[in-house]
Amino acid sequence: MADTLFNFTNLGINLKKIIASGWTNFQRNSYLSFGATGIMALALILFLALLSVQFLTSQAVVTLRDKVDISAYLTTDATEEQALRIKSDLVSLSEVYDVTYVSKDQALQDFKSRHTNDTLIQESLAQLDSNPLSASLNIKAHNSGQYASIAQFLEKSPLRGVIDKINFYENKGVIERIESISNGVKSWGLGAALVLAAIAVLVTFNTVRLTIYNQRQEIEIMRLVGASNWHIRGPYLTEGGLYGLFASVIALAVFYPSIYLVSDKVAAFVPTVDLFDYFFTGLPQVVLMVAFLGIILGMASSTIAIRKHLKV
């Protein structure tokens, strides 16, 4: 029991010395430390900005998807029974999320409501003897990639004769553009994140390499007096971790005030999105993620530098 307690105490003392040495290296190379921390902070800020852009884009895509549907316009002589039969067939499809039947009378009422302030249109409608509009079926799919199969189903329907027009082919370009935006954000976002990580690792690697070079005589003395590999390598790992830790603090200190300032401007373009509220609600997760990412990048860079330039 006493031996175990002694080992833990000794380990704590050694760890404290290693961290202190790493902090000394960080302070000693003040200009290099400032540069490495600043560039890593910039990389983390860009990473957070990328998360913001990805969130905004995904929300915009979701909003557009919610607004996109296809409609089957029926002929003027189609009966309500035929329309409801087509609706029943559509509801049975696994791809279909919702189907809304709009009767001729409802279509006319909606048209009048949309043009309440247009006197010419209102007078023209009043002079008509019959309803010129046709009934329609508005169809929502679970995802935009399923609209093509729904359109094909309508083309092959036994009641195709009472379907005057399917507007999927008019909306097809919009749907494909939405899918392209969604896939593009994922691909470019991943690529940008990897580039930023590579830049941060390269800068920190060079900083730690210079530290090792400047302290080569001290390292040689530590070898001669029998210092363990852990005691020699530990301070440089700590130094890298400190770069990442301070970089994450700077990045968060810049990022949150920035999104607070731009949140209202973003809301003017995407009213359903509150950017600041999204990141403020997830503050603990964002802080842990950025701190973890910064420390891992810093320590990974130090590990590469140690393996390449520190032969112990």
Buried (B, 14 or more C-beta within 10 A) or exposed (E): EEEEEEEEEEEEEBEEEBBEBBBEBBEEBEEBBEBBBBBBBBBBBBBBBBBBBBBBBBBBBBBBBEEBBBBBBBEBEBEEEBBEBBBEBBEEBEBBBEBEBBBBEBBBBEBBEEBEEEEEBEEEBEEEEEBEBBBBBBBBBEEBEBBBEBBEBBEEBEBEEBBBBBBBEEBBEEBEEBBEBBEEBEEEBEEBBEEBBEBBBEBBBBBBBBBBEEBEEEBEEBEEEEEEEEBBBBBBBBBBBBBBBBBBBBBBEBBBEBBEEEBEEBBEEBEEBBBBEBBBEEEEEBBEBBBEBBBBBBBBBBBBBBEEBBEE
